[in-house]
Structure formats: structure tokens, C-alpha cells
Amino acid sequence: MSAATSIKNSLARKPRSVVPEAALKCFTSENSYDATNVLISCRFSPESNASHLLALSDEEGFVSIVDVGAKDLRNTKTWQAHENACMDVCWVPKKCNELLTLSGDESATLWDVETGAQLNDFRAHRSTVRCASFSPDDPHCFATGARDGAVIVWDTRTRNRRHSDSDGISTPLPVDSIANAHVVDDSIYKPSLVRQGRKSKKSTHRMSVGSTGPLPSVTGLLHYDNHTIVSASSSSKSGIRFWDLRKSYNHKAGHPVPIRTLRFPERKKLSGVTSLCFNRYKSSLFAAATDSIVYEYAVCTSNDKPVCQYEGAVIESFYVQIDVCHSADFLICGSAKESAVIWDLQEGRGGEPVSSRLPYPKFSLQGHNNEVTGVSWSQNMEWIATCDDVSWRLWSMSPTASLRTPATQEEANRRAVATEYNLPSFAATAKKIESMALTPKSQQLSSPSTVTVKSSQEEERGGVGGGVGTKRKLPFQSPFKSPSSLVYSEKENRSPLKKMSKRLFSPPPVTVSAANSNNPFYYSCPTENLPNFVVEQAQRSPMTEVKSPMPNRKKLSDWLLKEPIGQKQLSPRKLTLRPKSTQRRSSARTILDFFGAK
């Protein structure tokens, strides 16, 4: 059994286990395939029984279907789906032979992959259709987003159709639409007062779907469940919005209101979202933005801010895509550095300690000569497809091919292997400093028990190495003293609370001079100058008067009556303790008055 087969079997048995780094190092691309036209996107089929089918779309409207499991990848099935650019393709779930294409001719078309026949045509947008998403459980329902700022919901089973008089083609009507889904400025929707004599009339202004106003285009669309979709736009100010499809947004006064909005960090440079994707559990949402950062959101929580930001990919256009591995926690993204980068999201989550390189990628897939825009990962993690403007590559998991030496120089030029990502100079320096600490990062904030124990023999040598005691190197710490920096010997390795309590509650008698008594830092203990009645009780006579250490106050005068206060009114702090009288009063009633002898 080969190493690649063993890795695939382990992924099939334990899909939630930590995948070793050797799985990514095994990806190899033997050749680069040139394209006739400028490529825009590439997508693998999400079905497990058709995971070997790869769809490519180009700028001239052609769509190509490649069987990556075949020996010759040049034998593709190609047809012209649109007369304009084919911006993206979307496979229909649970129907491996149907494909939806999105075009710049303001339409989305459903095709039969086997025959190349057109099944349906959907036209309602007034600009280029950029993205689409199918319902996870219903292959008949899907949504499309376009540059007109609208999100339209479709159902292929609807009988309501629109007949065109110009070309005589009937197209289905949309089920619902969300116009101006990512409008940023709400002031244009506030009702304005129009004066008509003495009367004032409220009029609500609503922009149409085809308006040429400053509306952000919808660039990302996903289905969170059967009733909720997630959309993103070319403006980060509008955020990532969640919509409930059970509500109707057609007859709402003003702009539509989403049920939830995920926010981006405030930055000086305005950015937009190029692509969206969920992880394999739909617990995290990844958004690639034009500020060269991939943001991660925990959609299962109420936190609307990104929980992590991944750097390392240079994203300069809205054609760059991202995708996740369906068998492990790996994230791939295109980049303008003529390569695709892969983040290992399972770093620090598994049982074995690994060297984390986050937020930077761990591997890069090189071999392109232009900006890598399209990336896609197959369902079984066996293949990766990457494409630039003029060529595309297929990366397969083959440990034997990655270790094999090319026979000729021409073969070496065509071949590409997954390599480790070169960290920036400042990031590499930070990682080296972090690796110098023997204590893990999670254990650097240790308790006071984490100390260096020295033996008696080592103390006699002055603490120099070579002793019998154990020595542990502590990580970089603050120059200020902390409890964790205390060093105790074996003879005095006891709790400091005993010594502290002895000083607090039983201070030794000290003689305070008048010169130093006024200095607040003179006493080594805060209760050193106070009397200890417990210790001095035996030395004190029972007739001793206890007076307040405070000096005698001057006689106060009443500022209202201008009369001095009586001499009998003493300070409450000036009390005198006198012994009780031992003589029994004859007039007092005692217990013998009640229980006398009969």
C-alpha cells in the first residue's frame, strides 16, 4: 500500500483527525496546461461520485469540463455558454451532470454537462452576474448576486415565466429579490418633506435595481441553511449580511434590513470582499478582502467581529477566490505573487505540538507566471486546481512523484512541488524569538510554584552550573520582580505565608526614635508601631489606664452660640478602664432574693 493510499484511508476513517504536514508536502503538479482564452475561475464538483470533474470558465464565454482522473488532461469537453465573459460556474448539488454558468450578459444559464444542452435561462439582473449559491438540500432553489447590487432568488420548478417580444424567449420569473442589498448610505432612503403650500407630503425615495447610483456590487454569496443566505459586496463598510429567505423584501418601504451583519475592522483604505467560503462544519466563515487579509468569523456565536486575520496572500483584484479542504482544516487562496498559499488551520488544535506559523501560510503552490485567481479543492482532498490568466495546473497527492527526480531539464521546468512559505523577515525574527523559550506560550504565565530549585551543594558553589539540583530555563520575563522569579533553597522551601503572618500579628518590640517616627517608610511592617495587647497582657497591670495615642484636643466652641463646650463633654476616644468594685451593695437585688433558704 502506498503512502498516498494510507493517507486517504486515514482521512476516510477519521475525517476529524489532525492531518499531518506530510499530506500537503505530497502535492505535485507535473505540467502546466495552456488555455486558449483568458481563464477566470475553476471549480471541482462537490459530489463525492463526481469529484474528478473540473469546470473551467474563460473571458470569451467558453466552459470546459476536465476529467482529472484521466491520463490525458487535454481531452476536455468545451462549448460556448455565453457570448460575453463567463464570470463563474456553480455545480448543482445532488445533480453531478448539471452546471450553472454566470455571465456578463446579465444572465445565469443552467446546462447539461453530458450533452451540452441548455436546460434553462434566468434573466432578471441589469448588470453582470458575479456569484451564485444553491440550497444545500434543495437543488431547485438558488440565489444569484450581480453588480447591480441585487440578490435574486430563483426556483427552477416555477411556472411563472416572462415572454420576451424581441427574441421570443420565455424566461422564469424570480421568486424573490433583495434590491440594494448592500447599500451603505441610508440617508437616500429617509423620507423627505416636500412643501406644497401649507401641507407637507412624505415621499419615500427608493432606488431601482438598475440604478447607476453608488451601490456596491454583490461579490460573494453562500447558503448558510435552506432559509438563510450570506452575501458580501465590493464595499467593506456594508459588512457581510445574513438574509432570511422566508421574508419578502419586495414590498418593504425603504432599504431591506438584514437579520445579522458581520463587521470589518475600520481601516483607512477602503476594501471589498472578493470571495466567501465556509469551513467543513459551517462553524467559521472566511472572507477574502482586497486589503490582502482573509478574515475568519465565528458564525455560531454572537460575535460580529473577526476572530482571526490571515495574512500572506496578495489580493489585488476581485477575481481572486478562496476554498477550504473538505477533509481537513486547510484554507487555500490565490495571490498576486504568482502562487497559491495554504494555511494550516489545525495548528495548535491537535494532540501533537506543532510549530505554528499563523497568521501566515504554511505552504505555497508555485509554478505560475501570472496572478493566481482561481483555486479549488476536490471533495476527497486528492486534487487541487489553480489557474491564472493563461494557464492552469492540477496538483495531485503523490508521495512517490514528489520524491522522484526529473529525468530531463524540460520535465524539471514543467514540474512544480508544494514548498514551505517564506515568511517575511520581521515575522521570521519573531518566530525565532518565540522558539527560544523552552516553556510553551500557554504556560509562560505560570504560578509561583514554577521556580528553580537549588541543592545545598550548588549553593556552596555559588549557584554555578554543574550542581546536582535541577535547572530549568525560564522564558523572557519582565525586569520587575514577580512571585515566579523567587528562588528558594531546599532548607527554606516553605510557604512565605508563615513568615508573613508572624510579622503581621506578632511583631517584635522595637524602640522608635522621634527622628524616624514621622517617616512613613521607617517601619518594615505596617503594624510594627502599634501595641500588641495579646503579648503585653501579662506585663500590663489590671489597673493600668488605656488612653488614646491621639493628643488632647483643644476645647471646641459652638460657632452658632459662641459658647464654649462644657468641661464634662470628653472625647469618645479618651476612655478610662477601672476595676469593678468587689463590694456587694446591700440595696441591690441578687439571686438570693429569689432563691432564698426556706
C-alpha positions, 0 to 999 in steps of 0.5 A: 500500500502506498503512502498516498493510499494510507493517507486517504484511508486515514482521512476516510476513517477519521475525517476529524483527525489532525492531518499531518504536514506530510499530506500537503508536502505530497502535492505535485503538479507535473505540467502546466496546461495552456488555455486558449482564452483568458481563464477566470475561475475553476471549480471541482464538483462537490459530489463525492461520485463526481469529484474528478470533474473540473469546470473551467470558465474563460473571458470569451464565454467558453466552459470546459469540463476536465476529467482529472482522473484521466491520463490525458488532461487535454481531452476536455469537453468545451462549448460556448455558454455565453457570448460575453465573459463567463464570470463563474460556474456553480455545480448543482448539488445532488445533480453531478451532470448539471452546471450553472454558468454566470455571465456578463450578459446579465444572465445565469444559464443552467446546462447539461454537462453530458450533452451540452444542452441548455436546460434553462435561462434566468434573466432578471439582473441589469448588470453582470452576474458575479456569484451564485449559491444553491440550497444545500438540500434543495437543488431547485432553489438558488440565489444569484448576486450581480453588480447591480447590487441585487440578490435574486432568488430563483426556483427552477420548478416555477411556472411563472415565466416572462415572454420576451417580444424581441427574441421570443424567449420565455424566461422564469420569473424570480421568486424573490429579490433583495434590491440594494442589498448592500447599500451603505448610505441610508440617508437616500432612503429617509423620507423627505418633506416636500412643501406644497403650500401649507401641507407637507407630503412624505415621499419615500425615495427608493432606488431601482435595481438598475440604478447607476447610483453608488451601490456596491456590487454583490461579490460573494454569496453562500447558503448558510441553511435552506432559509438563510443566505450570506452575501458580501459586496465590493464595499467593506463598510456594508459588512457581510449580511445574513438574509432570511429567505422566508421574508419578502423584501419586495414590498418593504418601504425603504432599504431591506434590513438584514437579520445579522451583519458581520463587521470589518475592522475600520481601516483607512483604505477602503476594501471589498470582499472578493470571495466567501467560503465556509469551513467543513462544519459551517462553524467559521466563515472566511472572507477574502478582502482586497486589503490582502487579509482573509478574515475568519468569523465565528458564525455560531456565536454572537460575535460580529467581529473577526476572530482571526486575520490571515495574512500572506496572500496578495489580493489585488483584484476581485477575481481572486477566490478562496476554498477550504479542504473538505477533509481537513482544516486547510484554507487555500487562496490565490495571490498576486505573487504568482502562487497559491498559499495554504494555511494550516488551520489545525495548528495548535488544535491537535494532540501533537505540538506543532510549530505554528506559523499563523497568521501566515501560510504554511505552504505555497503552490508555485509554478505560475507566471501570472496572478493566481485567481482561481483555486479549488479543492476536490471533495476527497482532498486528492486534487487541487486546481489553480489557474491564472490568466493563461494557464492552469495546473492540477496538483495531485497527492503523490508521495512517490512523484514528489520524491522522484527526480526529473529525468530531463531539464524540460520535465524539471521546468514543467514540474512544480512541488508544494514548498514551505512559505517564506515568511517575511523577515520581521515575522521570521525574527519573531518566530525565532524569538518565540522558539527560544523559550523552552516553556510553551506560550500557554504556560509562560504565565505560570504560578509561583510554584514554577521556580528553580530549585537549588541543592545545598551543594550548588549553593556552596558553589555559588549557584554555578552550573554543574550542581546536582539540583535541577535547572530549568530555563525560564522564558523572557520575563519582565525586569520587575520582580514577580512571585515566579522569579523567587528562588528558594533553597531546599532548607527554606522551601516553605510557604512565605505565608508563615513568615508573613503572618508572624510579622503581621500579628506578632511583631517584635518590640522595637524602640522608635526614635522621634527622628524616624517616627514621622517617616512613613517608610521607617517601619518594615511592617505596617503594624510594627508601631502599634501595641500588641495587647495579646503579648503585653497582657501579662506585663500590663497591670489590671489597673493600668489606664488605656488612653488614646495615642491621639493628643488632647484636643483643644476645647471646641466652641459652638460657632452658632452660640459662641459658647464654649463646650462644657468641661464634662463633654470628653472625647469618645476616644479618651476612655478610662478602664477601672476595676469593678468594685468587689463590694456587694451593695446591700440595696441591690437585688441578687439571686438570693432574693429569689432563691432564698433558704426556706 
